[in-house]
Amino acid sequence: MGDQNNELNLPYTISGDWISKSLYISDNANHRIMRYELNGAIVGTLIAGGNGPGSNTNQFNLAISFYRDPLTNSILVVNELQHSIVRCPIGINNWTLVLGNSNGLPGNSSSEFRQPSDVMLDPMGNIYVCDRFNHRIQFFFLSQTTGSTILGLSNISGNNSTLLNGPTSFQLDNQLNLYVVDQNNHRIQQFLRY
């Protein structure tokens, strides 16, 4: 545990880039995204953040998860305690706000989050966000900042087949079916394409 380029502190998400032979890691408690070469290198390269917790465009407040977007050579980062999704071009340590409040406050409207925990794009460029403490999955059409709840109910937790309780991550398959880690219900939920 530490904050040097050969150390991590509460890593949360990992993603492989098999073309460049690299691993990307969200180094959550160090508020940064790191890249490690798969050639056995133990020293990583800072991709984004790493300037302590905060709200400046070169800082994260718990970089809990991310999604690599090879089409734009950037990463979408879940800036958890800023309740937002931000985009960081790889090689440029500044982000731009994509979704969520610019003031860093939580909310439960269709354009706000309460500690989001995961993000991904579908092949059309639409964005899915796991909005953990609003107990829902939000869907945003490409370039839209107002989303719609496709799973769960905003700010209502539960354990029946249509409700979620603290979802933490998800995965889309090639048919766009969604698999959700419904953490507080101790289950994985499958939802067929809507």
One Martini backbone bead per residue (centre of mass of N, CA, C, O) as a GRO file, in nm:
protein
  194
    1MET     BB    1   0.095   0.037   0.024
    2GLY     BB    2   0.067   0.337  -0.181
    3ASP     BB    3   0.195   0.628  -0.409
    4GLN     BB    4   0.364   0.496  -0.597
    5ASN     BB    5   0.433   0.355  -0.921
    6ASN     BB    6   0.460   0.059  -0.740
    7GLU     BB    7   0.177   0.139  -0.607
    8LEU     BB    8  -0.123   0.069  -0.414
    9ASN     BB    9  -0.470   0.195  -0.311
   10LEU     BB   10  -0.743   0.041  -0.347
   11PRO     BB   11  -0.808  -0.127  -0.584
   12TYR     BB   12  -1.090  -0.184  -0.828
   13THR     BB   13  -1.014  -0.161  -1.141
   14ILE     BB   14  -0.969  -0.367  -1.443
   15SER     BB   15  -0.796  -0.337  -1.770
   16GLY     BB   16  -0.735  -0.472  -2.086
   17ASP     BB   17  -0.477  -0.409  -2.343
   18TRP     BB   18  -0.387  -0.621  -2.602
   19ILE     BB   19  -0.243  -0.433  -2.803
   20SER     BB   20  -0.046  -0.277  -2.583
   21LYS     BB   21   0.005  -0.447  -2.332
   22SER     BB   22  -0.206  -0.348  -2.092
   23LEU     BB   23  -0.286  -0.216  -1.767
   24TYR     BB   24  -0.570  -0.088  -1.606
   25ILE     BB   25  -0.600   0.110  -1.293
   26SER     BB   26  -0.792   0.177  -1.016
   27ASP     BB   27  -0.659   0.400  -0.766
   28ASN     BB   28  -0.863   0.494  -0.544
   29ALA     BB   29  -0.701   0.620  -0.282
   30ASN     BB   30  -0.513   0.786  -0.508
   31HIS     BB   31  -0.681   0.924  -0.729
   32ARG     BB   32  -0.625   0.713  -0.987
   33ILE     BB   33  -0.481   0.621  -1.308
   34MET     BB   34  -0.319   0.325  -1.422
   35ARG     BB   35  -0.032   0.191  -1.611
   36TYR     BB   36   0.068  -0.147  -1.711
   37GLU     BB   37   0.289  -0.344  -1.836
   38LEU     BB   38   0.301  -0.695  -1.960
   39ASN     BB   39   0.638  -0.729  -1.921
   40GLY     BB   40   0.672  -0.704  -1.587
   41ALA     BB   41   0.610  -0.438  -1.489
   42ILE     BB   42   0.613  -0.246  -1.166
   43VAL     BB   43   0.598   0.027  -1.313
   44GLY     BB   44   0.393   0.290  -1.359
   45THR     BB   45   0.155   0.500  -1.532
   46LEU     BB   46   0.017   0.798  -1.533
   47ILE     BB   47  -0.305   0.898  -1.658
   48ALA     BB   48  -0.484   1.004  -1.399
   49GLY     BB   49  -0.442   1.216  -1.162
   50GLY     BB   50  -0.262   1.218  -0.845
   51ASN     BB   51  -0.360   1.509  -0.675
   52GLY     BB   52  -0.549   1.426  -0.494
   53PRO     BB   53  -0.823   1.521  -0.347
   54GLY     BB   54  -1.086   1.664  -0.565
   55SER     BB   55  -1.227   1.921  -0.814
   56ASN     BB   56  -1.026   1.937  -1.010
   57THR     BB   57  -0.920   1.859  -1.346
   58ASN     BB   58  -0.662   1.687  -1.184
   59GLN     BB   59  -0.889   1.543  -1.005
   60PHE     BB   60  -1.007   1.311  -0.762
   61ASN     BB   61  -1.291   1.148  -0.572
   62LEU     BB   62  -1.264   0.860  -0.621
   63ALA     BB   63  -1.146   0.632  -0.859
   64ILE     BB   64  -1.335   0.355  -0.895
   65SER     BB   65  -1.388   0.377  -1.214
   66PHE     BB   66  -1.376   0.261  -1.568
   67TYR     BB   67  -1.364   0.343  -1.932
   68ARG     BB   68  -1.237   0.242  -2.227
   69ASP     BB   69  -1.202   0.456  -2.527
   70PRO     BB   70  -1.067   0.384  -2.831
   71LEU     BB   71  -1.203   0.597  -3.026
   72THR     BB   72  -1.088   0.853  -2.823
   73ASN     BB   73  -0.850   0.800  -2.636
   74SER     BB   74  -1.012   0.739  -2.358
   75ILE     BB   75  -1.155   0.796  -2.028
   76LEU     BB   76  -1.405   0.693  -1.815
   77VAL     BB   77  -1.475   0.838  -1.494
   78VAL     BB   78  -1.555   0.755  -1.167
   79ASN     BB   79  -1.639   1.028  -0.952
   80GLU     BB   80  -1.773   0.948  -0.677
   81LEU     BB   81  -1.759   1.212  -0.464
   82GLN     BB   82  -1.868   1.396  -0.724
   83HIS     BB   83  -2.103   1.263  -0.882
   84SER     BB   84  -1.940   1.163  -1.158
   85ILE     BB   85  -1.857   1.187  -1.511
   86VAL     BB   86  -1.542   1.162  -1.677
   87ARG     BB   87  -1.305   1.284  -1.926
   88CYS     BB   88  -0.983   1.133  -2.034
   89PRO     BB   89  -0.729   1.189  -2.212
   90ILE     BB   90  -0.472   1.021  -2.315
   91GLY     BB   91  -0.197   1.220  -2.185
   92ILE     BB   92  -0.415   1.400  -2.027
   93ASN     BB   93  -0.442   1.558  -1.696
   94ASN     BB   94  -0.755   1.621  -1.788
   95TRP     BB   95  -1.096   1.693  -1.737
   96THR     BB   96  -1.437   1.635  -1.839
   97LEU     BB   97  -1.759   1.679  -1.810
   98VAL     BB   98  -2.037   1.455  -1.871
   99LEU     BB   99  -2.176   1.367  -1.586
  100GLY     BB  100  -2.345   1.556  -1.370
  101ASN     BB  101  -2.248   1.766  -1.131
  102SER     BB  102  -2.046   2.052  -1.107
  103ASN     BB  103  -2.071   2.074  -0.771
  104GLY     BB  104  -2.057   1.769  -0.638
  105LEU     BB  105  -2.351   1.689  -0.587
  106PRO     BB  106  -2.598   1.505  -0.492
  107GLY     BB  107  -2.864   1.307  -0.662
  108ASN     BB  108  -3.206   1.201  -0.827
  109SER     BB  109  -3.211   1.282  -1.095
  110SER     BB  110  -3.168   1.225  -1.442
  111SER     BB  111  -2.866   1.400  -1.399
  112GLU     BB  112  -2.797   1.239  -1.133
  113PHE     BB  113  -2.590   1.131  -0.846
  114ARG     BB  114  -2.510   0.859  -0.593
  115GLN     BB  115  -2.241   0.718  -0.601
  116PRO     BB  116  -2.105   0.609  -0.840
  117SER     BB  117  -1.952   0.277  -0.979
  118ASP     BB  118  -2.020   0.267  -1.300
  119VAL     BB  119  -1.910   0.243  -1.654
  120MET     BB  120  -2.045   0.239  -2.001
  121LEU     BB  121  -2.037   0.141  -2.340
  122ASP     BB  122  -2.182   0.105  -2.629
  123PRO     BB  123  -2.151   0.067  -2.974
  124MET     BB  124  -2.313   0.363  -3.001
  125GLY     BB  125  -2.221   0.550  -2.731
  126ASN     BB  126  -2.377   0.482  -2.499
  127ILE     BB  127  -2.456   0.541  -2.153
  128TYR     BB  128  -2.377   0.364  -1.852
  129VAL     BB  129  -2.495   0.385  -1.502
  130CYS     BB  130  -2.401   0.309  -1.175
  131ASP     BB  131  -2.632   0.413  -0.918
  132ARG     BB  132  -2.596   0.311  -0.619
  133PHE     BB  133  -2.768   0.516  -0.403
  134ASN     BB  134  -3.024   0.503  -0.620
  135HIS     BB  135  -3.080   0.208  -0.722
  136ARG     BB  136  -2.955   0.229  -1.034
  137ILE     BB  137  -2.983   0.241  -1.395
  138GLN     BB  138  -2.841   0.453  -1.631
  139PHE     BB  139  -2.939   0.611  -1.946
  140PHE     BB  140  -2.743   0.756  -2.226
  141PHE     BB  141  -2.752   0.914  -2.489
  142LEU     BB  142  -2.570   1.033  -2.713
  143SER     BB  143  -2.492   1.352  -2.587
  144GLN     BB  144  -2.654   1.316  -2.323
  145THR     BB  145  -2.759   1.446  -1.980
  146THR     BB  146  -3.032   1.294  -1.987
  147GLY     BB  147  -3.176   1.030  -1.831
  148SER     BB  148  -3.272   0.684  -1.782
  149THR     BB  149  -3.438   0.442  -1.611
  150ILE     BB  150  -3.380   0.083  -1.657
  151LEU     BB  151  -3.309   0.014  -1.347
  152GLY     BB  152  -3.500   0.041  -1.109
  153LEU     BB  153  -3.546   0.290  -0.845
  154SER     BB  154  -3.536   0.595  -0.745
  155ASN     BB  155  -3.438   0.579  -0.415
  156ILE     BB  156  -3.516   0.254  -0.423
  157SER     BB  157  -3.503  -0.023  -0.236
  158GLY     BB  158  -3.469  -0.386  -0.310
  159ASN     BB  159  -3.558  -0.763  -0.374
  160ASN     BB  160  -3.684  -0.776  -0.624
  161SER     BB  161  -3.668  -0.817  -0.975
  162THR     BB  162  -3.683  -0.472  -1.008
  163LEU     BB  163  -3.479  -0.432  -0.776
  164LEU     BB  164  -3.223  -0.252  -0.601
  165ASN     BB  165  -2.912  -0.280  -0.374
  166GLY     BB  166  -2.631  -0.142  -0.433
  167PRO     BB  167  -2.502  -0.119  -0.705
  168THR     BB  168  -2.159  -0.170  -0.851
  169SER     BB  169  -2.188  -0.345  -1.124
  170PHE     BB  170  -2.138  -0.421  -1.484
  171GLN     BB  171  -2.251  -0.603  -1.790
  172LEU     BB  172  -2.226  -0.641  -2.133
  173ASP     BB  173  -2.330  -0.809  -2.394
  174ASN     BB  174  -2.361  -0.873  -2.741
  175GLN     BB  175  -2.696  -0.829  -2.684
  176LEU     BB  176  -2.741  -0.616  -2.439
  177ASN     BB  177  -2.723  -0.757  -2.189
  178LEU     BB  178  -2.761  -0.727  -1.831
  179TYR     BB  179  -2.519  -0.742  -1.559
  180VAL     BB  180  -2.576  -0.721  -1.203
  181VAL     BB  181  -2.434  -0.605  -0.909
  182ASP     BB  182  -2.630  -0.677  -0.616
  183GLN     BB  183  -2.490  -0.640  -0.333
  184ASN     BB  184  -2.717  -0.618  -0.092
  185ASN     BB  185  -2.852  -0.894  -0.230
  186HIS     BB  186  -2.648  -1.115  -0.313
  187ARG     BB  187  -2.642  -1.067  -0.647
  188ILE     BB  188  -2.705  -1.158  -0.987
  189GLN     BB  189  -2.845  -0.974  -1.249
  190GLN     BB  190  -3.059  -1.038  -1.526
  191PHE     BB  191  -3.110  -0.832  -1.824
  192LEU     BB  192  -3.282  -0.795  -2.085
  193ARG     BB  193  -3.313  -0.637  -2.348
  194TYR     BB  194  -3.508  -0.334  -2.373
   0.00000   0.00000   0.00000
